[in-house]
Amino acid sequence: MTRLGAGVDSSGRLSDEALEREYGALAEYSAALELSPVERAVAVMTSAVRDATNGQQLADAATETFGFEAHILTGDEEARMTYLGATSDIDTSPYDASHPILVIDIGGGSTEFVLGHGDQLDFHVSTQAGVVRQADRHIEHDPPTAAELEAVALDMRSILEAAIPPEHRSGISRALAVAGTPTALAAIAQQLDEYDPARVHGYKVTAAERDKIFARLRTLTLEQRRQIPGLHPARADVILPGIVILCEVMDFFGLDAVEASEHDILRGAALAYASE
């Protein structure tokens, strides 16, 4: 977790510190790939890089210094790969445009929503709402104050109202939630001392369970949150805005539960590029 998007919302650029963290991660991946018989090494970059004025600098370094085929994804590409990854292991045939699958991807700098049925995308949007971005905007105290968490909620409600047309707000048959917030909730709910993707994938996080975990975590300091079984210590500082975002999303779409999914844009990108 390199926190590449930290500060992008306020500065409009990737910070030097974030770039150094990212270069370190790319160097480790590059070294590991030298030991593997890969035919193609691809690096995909999403919201933070797409939004940053110096995003191309990272893409160029990924290619020229570390040997990756770098792609700054468009919003359309990101939506397609997110949906492909999340639905790659489920039968999508029972769903249609009137009763679609919703894929929710709560990232660091953005949250994506993709509605689809079968292999068809019916609607998608990338919003300027992510756990790092909202934390940077609204949270200053540890633990966050009630007013700060409510500010995240109000911001998210406004973003959802502007981004999702009324015709796409109801009728969801199945909701798949990818990335760190829902998978962390699934791990915390099961009190996993050691993260187990097999137990997290497909776990249904109910609104009641989500609220119970939120009520517990919101009173803890950052150091105390880092000790919670199932919560990766590096995610402890953004889990609360992440849960708030998920709360607002579930309320907005009228969802009583979401399925945590380990299959996200990384799987979708691998499938997409391997088929070319």
ABEGO torsion letter per residue (X at the ends): XAGAABGAAAAGBBBAAAAAAAAAAAAAAAAAAAABBBABBBBBBBAAAAABAAAAAAAAAAAAAAGBBBBBBBAAAAAAAAAAAAAAABBAAABBAABBBBBBBBBAABBBBBBBBEABBABBBBBBBBAAAAAAAABABOBBBAAAAAAAAAAAAAAAAAABBAAAABGBABBBBBEAAAAAAAAAAAGBABBBAAAABGBBBBAAAAAAAAAAAAABBAAAAAABBGBBAAAAAAAAAAAAAAAAAAAAAGBABBBBBABBAAAAAAAAAAAX
